[in-house]
């Protein structure tokens, strides 16, 4: 069996409010903590980092009490890409005013809010956080196109925002 390089997940949408659809879970915080601890255990067993591809939280503000309860649940080697739920006012430049950034400052994970390449276990990963414009995406994509794996938060859309633009992806993400 081959060695894992990393464990990746996305859109975990941690929240202090139990969603209406989760009628069976009495302890919603406990459910979230159990899932994070499971991912942490997997990462530790396989000695690999955890990459969360954006939207680590469901909203941009949460209580410090909630964040403190999560403090021991993330693996030491955890990277969280900026997602659109991590932005304030759907503005990618507002990340430093969000709970996502507070989690980064608390050391829950390493926050990635700009395009960059990082190496894990012999493979290079290019990170493209949430972008609000095609121009911003193209700028980020050019910075990371030499990576072995590209992790991005949003699909790439062209003029019709409902259709994935595979040509834009091929042109700017595949070297």
RASULVEN-V301910 format. One record per pair of residues at least 24 apart in sequence whose ideal C-beta (glycine too) atoms are under 10 Angstrom apart, sorted by the first residue. I is the first residue (numbers start at 0). J is the second residue. D is the distance in whole Angstrom. If there is no record, write none. Layout:
i->[I	I]
j->[J	J]
d->[D	D]
This chain:
i->[2	2	2	2	2	3	3	3	3	3	3	3	3	3	4	4	4	4	4	4	4	4	4	4	4	4	5	5	5	5	5	5	5	5	5	5	5	5	5	5	5	6	6	6	6	6	6	6	6	6	6	6	6	7	7	7	7	7	7	7	7	7	7	7	8	8	8	8	8	8	8	9	9	9	9	9	9	9	9	9	9	9	9	10	10	10	10	10	10	10	10	10	10	11	11	11	11	11	11	11	11	11	11	11	12	12	12	12	12	12	12	13	13	13	13	13	13	13	13	13	13	13	13	13	13	14	14	14	14	14	14	15	15	15	15	15	15	15	15	15	15	16	16	16	16	18	28	28	28	29	31	31	31	31	32	32	32	32	33	34	35	35	35	35	35	35	35	36	36	36	36	37	38	38	38	38	39	39	39	39	39	39	39	40	41	42	42	42	42	42	43	43	43	45	46	46	47	47	47	47	48	48	48	48	48	48	48	48	48	48	48	49	49	49	49	49	49	49	49	50	50	50	50	50	50	50	50	50	50	50	50	50	51	51	51	51	51	51	51	51	51	51	52	52	52	52	52	52	52	52	52	52	52	52	52	52	53	53	53	53	53	53	53	53	53	53	53	53	53	53	53	53	53	53	54	54	54	54	54	54	54	54	54	54	54	55	55	55	55	55	55	55	55	55	55	55	55	55	56	56	56	56	56	56	56	56	57	57	57	58	58	58	58	58	59	59	59	59	59	59	59	59	59	59	59	59	59	60	60	60	60	60	61	61	61	61	61	62	63	63	63	65	66	66	66	66	66	67	67	69	69	69	69	70	70	70	70	71	72	73	73	73	73	73	73	74	75	75	76	76	76	77	77	77	77	77	77	78	78	78	78	78	78	78	78	78	79	79	79	79	79	79	79	79	79	80	80	80	80	80	80	80	80	80	80	80	81	81	81	81	81	81	81	81	81	81	82	82	82	82	83	83	83	83	83	83	84	84	85	85	85	85	85	86	86	86	86	89	89	90	91	91	91	91	91	91	91	92	92	94	94	111	111	113	113	113	114	114	114	114	114	114	114	114	114	114	115	115	115	115	116	116	116	116	116	116	116	116	117	117	117	118	118	119	119	121	122	122	122	123	123	123	124	124	124	125	125	125	125	126	126	126	127	127	127	127	127	127	128	128	129	130	133	133	133	133	133	136	136	136	136	136	137	137	137	138	139	139	140	140	140	140	140	140	141	141	141	143	143	143	144	144	144	144	144	145	146	146	149]
j->[45	46	47	120	121	41	42	44	45	46	47	48	119	120	45	47	48	50	118	119	120	121	122	124	147	148	42	45	47	48	49	50	76	78	117	119	120	122	124	148	150	38	39	41	42	45	47	48	49	50	51	74	77	47	48	49	50	51	52	78	80	124	148	150	34	38	49	50	51	52	55	50	51	52	53	54	55	79	80	82	150	151	152	51	52	53	54	55	57	82	83	84	152	35	38	51	52	53	54	55	56	57	79	82	54	55	56	57	58	82	84	51	54	55	56	57	58	61	65	66	69	72	84	98	102	56	57	58	61	65	84	56	57	58	60	61	62	64	65	66	68	57	58	61	65	57	65	68	69	68	65	68	69	72	68	69	71	72	72	72	69	71	72	73	74	77	107	71	72	73	74	72	72	73	74	77	71	72	73	74	75	76	77	74	74	73	74	75	76	77	74	75	76	120	76	120	74	76	119	120	74	75	76	77	78	108	109	117	119	120	124	73	74	75	76	77	78	79	108	76	77	78	79	80	108	111	117	119	124	126	148	150	77	78	79	80	82	108	110	111	150	152	78	79	80	81	82	111	126	127	128	129	150	151	152	153	79	80	81	82	83	84	85	86	99	111	126	127	128	129	150	151	152	153	79	80	81	82	83	84	85	86	99	129	152	79	80	81	82	84	85	98	99	102	103	107	108	110	82	84	85	97	98	99	101	102	84	85	98	84	85	87	97	98	84	85	86	87	88	93	94	96	97	98	99	100	101	87	96	97	98	101	97	98	99	101	102	98	98	101	105	98	98	101	102	105	107	105	107	102	105	107	108	102	105	106	107	107	107	102	105	106	107	108	109	108	106	108	108	109	119	102	106	107	108	109	110	108	109	110	111	117	119	124	126	150	103	107	108	109	110	111	112	126	128	108	110	111	112	126	127	128	129	150	151	152	110	111	112	113	126	127	128	129	130	152	128	129	152	153	128	129	130	131	152	153	129	152	110	112	128	129	152	112	128	129	131	129	131	131	128	129	130	131	132	135	139	131	135	128	129	150	152	138	139	142	138	139	140	141	142	143	144	146	149	151	139	142	143	146	142	143	144	145	146	147	148	149	143	146	150	146	147	147	148	147	146	147	148	147	148	149	148	149	150	149	150	151	172	150	151	152	151	152	153	155	171	172	152	153	153	155	157	158	164	167	171	164	167	168	171	172	167	170	171	171	171	172	167	168	170	171	172	173	171	172	174	171	172	174	170	171	172	173	174	174	172	174	173]
d->[8	9	8	7	9	9	9	9	5	8	5	10	10	8	9	6	9	10	10	6	5	7	5	9	9	8	8	9	5	5	7	5	9	9	10	5	7	8	7	8	9	7	10	6	6	7	6	8	5	7	10	9	10	10	9	8	5	8	6	10	10	9	9	7	9	7	7	8	6	7	10	8	6	3	6	7	9	10	8	8	8	10	7	9	7	7	4	9	9	7	10	8	9	8	9	6	10	9	7	6	8	9	9	10	6	8	7	4	9	9	7	10	9	6	5	7	10	8	8	9	7	9	10	9	9	7	4	7	7	8	10	9	9	9	10	5	6	8	4	9	9	8	9	9	10	9	7	6	9	10	10	9	8	8	7	7	9	5	9	9	7	9	4	6	9	10	10	8	6	9	10	10	9	8	7	9	9	6	6	4	9	10	8	9	9	9	4	9	7	8	6	8	9	10	9	8	9	8	7	7	7	9	4	7	6	10	9	9	5	8	9	7	5	10	7	5	7	9	8	10	8	5	8	7	10	9	9	8	7	8	9	6	7	7	4	7	9	7	10	10	10	10	9	8	5	10	7	10	9	10	9	10	5	7	6	10	8	5	6	3	7	8	7	10	9	9	10	10	7	6	9	8	3	8	9	9	9	4	7	4	6	10	9	9	7	5	9	9	7	8	7	9	6	7	10	8	7	9	9	6	6	8	5	6	10	7	6	10	10	7	9	10	9	7	7	7	7	5	8	8	9	8	4	6	7	9	10	8	9	8	6	9	10	5	10	8	9	9	9	8	9	9	7	7	6	6	7	8	10	8	9	6	10	9	7	8	6	9	8	8	10	9	5	5	10	9	9	10	9	8	8	10	10	7	4	7	10	6	5	8	6	7	9	9	8	9	7	8	4	7	5	7	10	10	10	10	8	5	8	6	8	5	8	6	8	6	7	7	4	8	9	10	4	6	10	7	7	5	5	8	9	5	9	8	7	7	9	10	8	9	9	7	9	9	9	6	8	9	7	7	7	6	6	6	9	7	10	9	10	8	9	9	10	10	8	8	7	4	7	8	4	5	10	10	10	9	9	7	7	9	8	5	9	7	5	9	10	9	10	9	10	9	9	10	9	9	8	5	6	5	7	10	5	8	6	5	7	8	8	5	8	9	4	7	8	9	10	8	6	9	6	9	8	9	9	8	10	10	8	10	8	10	8	9	6	10	9	10	8	8	9	4	5	10	6	9	10	10	8	10	10	6	6	7	5	6	9	9	9]
